[in-house]
């Protein structure tokens, strides 16, 4: 620090040099904690002497009292303070005893945190999410989360308030000056000591009787042993068979015997097994044969199937798809119950993957093969509607366990299959024709329209350009809906096919019920496509008129209607 900066005489410079040399002997830096000796006390303030400072720092007596340092307010006592400014704008030294105490307290917390040592504190108040803990040695305030108060939920913590107790430091934020503590970890550490003594009782190979199922997760099942120890049975140690989840075998509260297979004294863990209580059934899996019928006991039922025992310890899944030939993926709960003994056929044995697959439906003859033999494709048979969806009906054929599939497109030859579907309900009796049988896929397709005459057959003896008479059913902006005389099927004459002259191609010229002539422009019976045209008929008649009454040039100015009428008159005259 330089003083008397504005003085330029030699004496002043010499004094400045001397003073600075004396101050430099004592290392004083802002932001450091220094010791100040009390050399004067007034009613409100305490004056300190600090070697190296040109003026006396001043402390508020109330600040010292609030810090619990009332007994330190004596001449000659030393007090640690934080040197905030060596000289402010008024030339005074600024120090703080409370900030010094906080910094020293933080240093103690850091030391305890690094050494993983507990600290003494007391819960002084509650706050959002937890409590405030005061460090007994330094008075520093720390946060205690609600989850870290105890190892079990506490509704009332009044008995813990203001009681000196140990806490573990779990988080320090030096930048923000925040500290987070845990009482739960202290409690758990004491329990660890007790747990270590309990684990000493167990060794590999021990049999634990009547352990209670406490809970489970995706990787195993937890058991409580004698209300003193929780052990894990891993998923792979539940059964010799494949296990997807522990709830397939265990229910909470059940009691089972366990075999100790591992003891980890460092992690304080005991591993157990259920399957190792019995011999491995796969050691004699050769005794079982594929495609042979065996008895199996239902031990657990799920939505997707049932777990069955071929013998104790040899459990296999009977999937819902293998329960019935006709009922796809039916719930096993509807037809089976725990304890049932059912016949099954072994369909797969994989010793490497330790998997056995079984089927119940294969114990019975495939009803679809019987059906195929008794009712070949083309047979007309009566059935009852047993189910219905947006596009199909399902028909039960007589007394057989076979449901046939009837699509709405096979209900009628008309172009309103979905509308036709709405007319039918469960219980309706229908005579249908067998269209397709796939016994291996358990599929039968039937049709209703195939039992009736096909109205499109009316066109079998018709030819393109042939004239037919139709009745107008309805009209709209797009064209005409017509029905040929003698046919039960409706067709559309597009607006563009109404007349040669575009001005005359107006559907509004016609009314419902009117009979008109038109020509067949397209016939494709395989694709069930028929096209009709009034325009084509006009073109044909125009051509015929031109051929009989002159060239196109000579007759081009004649009205077409007069040509057509004259042609018809001549034909009638010739007939007479």
N, C-alpha and C positions, 0 to 999 in steps of 0.2 A: 504493500500500500504506500502510495506517495502522498505527502502532506505539504502544505504551504506551496502549492504548485505555482501560484501566481507571484510569489516573492522571488526577486532576482538578486537581492544583495548577498554577498558572500557569507555573512553570519547566518542568515536564514537557511541558506543551502547547507551549511555545515551542521546546523541543528537538525535539519531534515534527514541528513545522512546518518547522524547519530541515533535519532529516534527509530528510523527504519531498521537500523542494524540491531537494535534492542528487540523490536517486535518480531524480527525474523528468527530469533532464537526459540520462540514458541510457535509450533505448527498449529495454526487455527484456520479451519476451512468451513465455509458455509455448508449446511446440510449434515454436519457431523454432530455426534453427541459429545458434550464436554461436561466437566465437573465444575460446579460453581459453589464457592464457600459463602455462607450467609455472614455478612459483616454489619448488617443494619436491618432492623425490623420496625415498621410503623404499624398503624392501625389497619391499613389496607394492603400494604405492599411489603415485599421482602427484597432487599438489595443484595446482589451477589458480587463477589470478587472473582474475576477470572484473569489469570495471568496472561498478558499479551493483548488484552482488550483495553482501549483507551478510555472507555466509560463502563459504568456498572450496569449489568443487566438487571431488569426489574421483573418480579413475578407477582401475580395476584395471589393474595393469601387464600381466597376462596377456591382457586384452582388447586392449590396444594391440599386443602381440606377435602375437596371432592375426590381427590386421588387417594385419600386415606393416609396422607403424609402430615397430619396435624402434629404428630409427635416429633417431626423433623424440623419444625419451625423454631430453631434455636440458633443463637449466635455460635458460629464455628462449625455447624453442621454442613455437610456437602450434599448437594442435590444434582443429579444428572439432568441436563437440559439439552434440547435440540437448538443449535445455533442456526436460526433462519436467515438473519441478516447481520453482518458486521456493522453496517452503518446504513440507516434509512435516510430519507430526505431531511429528517430533523436531526440527523447526526446521532441517533440512539441505536443501541444494540437490541435486536429482537430475538428472544429465546422462548422456548415452550417446554415446560416440564411434562405435560400430558402427552405431547407428541413423542417425546423421548421415551416415555414409559411404553407407548404403543409400539415403537420401533424395537425396543428391547424385548417386549413381549412377543413380537413377530419373530425375532431371531430365535427365541426359545422354542416357538412353535415349529420353525423350520428345522431346528436341531432334532426335536422329538420326531418329526415326520421322517427325516432322513434315517434316523436310527430305528424307526418303527416302534417307538416307545409310547405307551399310553400317557395321557396327561390328566391332571386333576381339574375338575370344573364342577359347576352347579347350574342346573336349569333355573333361569331367572324369570322367564316369561314365555308365553305362547305367541306364535305368529303364523301367518299364512303358510301352510305346507309343513309346519314343524314347530321347533322351539328355538329360543336364544339361550346359549350356554356361555357363561362367564368363566374365563380362565382364572383359576384361583391365584396363581403366582403373579400374573401380570395384569389381570383385569380385562384382557382382550376378550372381545365378544365374537362368538362363533355360531354357526348355524347347524342345528340338529334336525335333519329331515324326519318327517313322521314315520317313514318306513324303517328308520334306523334307531327308533327309540327302544324297541324290544324285538325279540325273535318271534313274538306272537302278538296279535292285535290287543291293544289296551284301550278300553273306553274311558278310563279315568287315570290320569297321571299325577294327581294331586300329591300322592305319597312320594313322588320323585322330585318335587319342586324344592329348590334351595338346599338340597342335600348334596354335600361333597361326594363325588364319585368319579370313577375312571371313565375316560372316553378315548376312543381311537381316532386319530386324525386320518381321514380318508381322502381329503382334497385340499390343496392350497393354491390360491390364485395370487401370486406375488404382485402382479400388475394392479389388480383391484384391491388387494389387501383383504381378501375374503378367505375364511377357513370353514371347512365342513367337517363335522365330527360324527361318530357313530357310537352309540351305547350297545347296539345289537352285536357288534363284533366282539366287544369285551365279554358279553354273556356267552356268545358262541365259543370263544376261546376256552372258557371254563368248561363248557360242555364237551369240547374236544378231548380234554383231559379225561373226563368221565367215559367218553366213547372209546378212547384208547384202551381203557381198562376192560370194557365190555368185549371189545374185539379180541383181546387176549384169550378169551374163553373158547374161541372157535378155531378149528383147524380143517384143512382140506380133507374131505371124506366124511365129515360129520353129517348126521341126519337130523334135520330140524323138524320137529313134529308140530303140526297145526299152526303154521304161519298164516296170517290173515291177509287177504288181498286188500291193499290200501288204495291203489290206483294204477293207471297204466298210461303209457305214451306209445308213440309209433315205433319205438325201439325196444320196448320191454315192459315188464310188469313189476310193480313194487309191492313187497310184502313186509308186514310188520311182525317182528319176532319178539314175543314175550313182552310187548310194550316197552322195549328198551333199545331196539335196533331195527332200522329199515334196510332191507336188502333188495337187490335188483336181480331179476331173472330175465336175461336177455332174450330177445325174440327167438334166436336160434336154439335156445335151451328150453323152450317150452315143450316142444314135441319133435319127434323124429320126422314128422310130416311137415310140409310147408305151412307156415303160419304168416298170414298177412297182417294181423293185428291181434294183440293179446285178448281183446274182448271176444274173439272167436272161441276162446277156451275158458276164460275166467270172468267172474262177476265180482264186483266190489263187495267185501264182507265174507266171501267164501274162505274156507280154511283148507290148506293143502300142505303136504309134506314136501320138504326141500332137501337137496343134497348140496353141501358146501363144496364148491369147485375152485375157489380162489379166496385168499385173504391178503389184502394190501394194507399193511400197518401204517405206511406213510400217508396214503390217501384216506385211511380209515374206512375202507370199503370191504364188504364181503359179497362175493359173487356166488350165486346159487343156480341150481338146475332142477327142473322137474323131470325132464325126459331121462336123465341118467339114473333115476330111481328104478328103471326097468331096463331089461336087455334091449339092444337095438334090433327091432324086428327085421330090418333090412339084411341082417346077417343070414337069415334063412328065407329071403324073398323068393328063392328058387322054388319053394314049395307051392307057389301060386302060378297058375297058368292063364294065358290070355284066352279070351272068348269063352271062359268057363264060368258057370253060375256059382256064386258064393253068397252066404248070409252076411249081412252087415247091420250093425246097430247104430241108429241115429243118436248122436251125442250132443249136437248143437244145430239149431236151425237159423239160417240167415235169409235175407231177402233174395240173395242170388243163388241159394242152394242149401244143402245140408252137409254137415261133417259127419261122416260115418266111420265106425271102427270095424275093420276086418278082424282085428284081434287087439287086445290091450296094447296101446302104444303105436299101433299102425292105423293112423287116421288118414282118411282121404276125403276129398271134396266130391260130392255128387252135385254137379251143376244143374241149375233149373232146366237148362236145355235138354238134359238127359233124363228128365222125369217122365215125359210123355211124348208119344209120336205126334199127336195132333195139337196139343196145347203148348205153344211156343213160350218159353221163358215164364211159365207159370210160377207163382210164389210157392216155395216149398211149405210155407206155413199153412197153406190151404189143404194140403193132402198128407202132410207128415206131422208127427209129434215126437219129442224126445223120448227115447226108449223103444221106439218102433224097431222091429227087425224086418228088414226088407231084402228081397233078392236083388242081386246086382251082377253085372258082367264086367270083368276086368278088361278094359280096352287098351291100357298102356302100363308098362312097367319100365321105369327109367332108374336103374340103380345108382348111376352117377349123380343124377339130379335128385335122387331120393323122392321120386314121385310115382304115385299110382293113381290112375284115372279109372273111374267106374261109371257104369250106365245102368239105369233101372229100366228104361224103355226097351233095351235090347233083350231083356228077358221075355219079351212078348213079340209075337210075329208082327211085322210091319203091316198095319191095316191098309196102307196105301197100295201095297202089293196085292192084297186080297181084293181090294176095290178094283184095281186095274184088271185083274183076272175076271171078276164077276161083271164089271161094267166097262167094257172097252170104249175107246173114243168113238163117238157117234151115237151112243146109247142115250135115250131120253128117259129121265128118271125124276121122281118127285122128291122135293126137299123142303126144309123149313128155314125161314130167315131167322138166324140166331144172333146176328150182329150187323152193324152198319156203320160206315164212315162217310166221309165227304164224297168219295167217288165209287164206292163199292158196296156190295152186299156179300155176306158170308152165309152160305147155305149148308145146313147139316143134312147129310144124305142118309135117309132112313135110320136104321139103328146102328150104323157103323160109326166108329170114333173118327170120322173124317169130316172136315169142314171144307167146302168148295168155295172158290173165289169167283164172284160174278161182277165184272166191271160194268160201269154205267153205259159204256159204248156197246155192250152186248145185250142191253135191255131192249132196245128198239132199233129198227132200221131208219127211223126218222132222226133228224138232226137235233134232237132235244133230249139226249141221254141223261144229263144232270137233272133236268126238269122231271123226267120220268122216274128217276131215283127217289124223288121226294114223295112219290105215291106209295112207297113200300115201307112196312114197319116190321118189327120183330113178331114172329108167330105166323106171318103170311106163308101160305103153301104155294109153291111154284113148281111147274114142270119145266125142267131145263135139259139142255143137251150137253153131254160131256165133250169138251173141245180139246183138252190137253191133260195128260197125267204124267207127273214126274214123281215116281215113288220114292226115289232116293232123296229128293228135296222136300218131300211131304207137301206136294202141291197138286191141286186139282183145279182146273179152270173150266167153268161152265158158261153157257149162254142161254138167254131166254129168247131173243129174236130169231135164233137159229131154228127154233121149233115152229116158226111161223113162215108163211110165204114171203119171199123177198119182193117188195113192190118194184124194185129196180129191174126185176126180170121182165117187166112189161116192155122194156126196150130191147129185149133179145132179138126180136124179129124186125126191129126198126133200123133204118139206115140214115146216114148223114144226108141233109138237104130234104129229107122227107117232111111233108106238111102234116101237122097234127093239130087237133082242136084242144084248147085249154080253157079252164075257167079261172077268172081272176079272183084270188082269195083276198088280197089286200094290195094297197099301193103306198109308196112313200117316195121321198125325194131321190132315193137311190135306184128305184125301178119298180118292177111288178113281181108279186109273189103269185104264182100260178100253179094249178094242178091239172095234169092231163086227164082227159075223160077216160075212165077205166083204170086209172092208176091211183094208188093211195098215198102218193108221195108228192110233196111240194117242191117247186123249183123257183129260181129267181131269173127273171129277164132283166138284165142290167139296163140302165137308162140309155146307155150308148147303143143298145141293140133294139130300141123301140122303133126307130124310123131312119130312113136314109137321110132325109132332110133334118138337120140338127134342130131347126125351129119346131119341128113336129115331135121331137123326142122328149115329150113331156108326159110323165106318169099321170099327171092330173087329167089328161084326156080320157082316162079310163076309170071305171067304177067297179067296186066289188060285186061279184056275181055275174059280170059280163063274160060272154063266150067270144073268144077270138081265135084266129088261126096264127100259127107260127111255124118256123122250120127248125129242125134239129141241126145244130152246128157242130156238136161234138158228142161222141159216145165212147166211154171207157168204162166198161163194166167191172174190170178188175180193180180199178181205182175208185169205182162208184162215182164217176163224174159224168154228168149230163149237162150240156149247154143248149139253151133255146134262144131263138132270135126272131123277132118280127122283121127286123131290117133285112135279114138274109132272105126271108120269104119275099119281100118286095123286090129285092135284087133278082131273084129267080124269075118272078113273074114279069119283070121289066125285060129281062133277057128273052124270055119266051115271046113276049109281045113284039119286040124288035125283030125277032127271027121271022115272024108271021106277017107283019104289016109293013116292013121296010127296014132300011138301014138306020143306024143310030143317028146319022145326020139328018135324014128326012123326017124322022119322028121326034127329034129332040125338043121341038117347040110344042109338042102336044102334051097336054096334062097327063101324068102317069095314071091317074085314076080312070080317065076315059079309055086308055089303052087296055087296062086291066078289065074294065067292064065289057069292052067290045070283045076281048078274048073270051071271056066267060059266055057272052051271048052267042058267039060263033060256035063254041064247043057244045052248047045246049042245042043249037040248031042242027048241028051235025048228028047229035044223038037222036034227035027226032026224025 
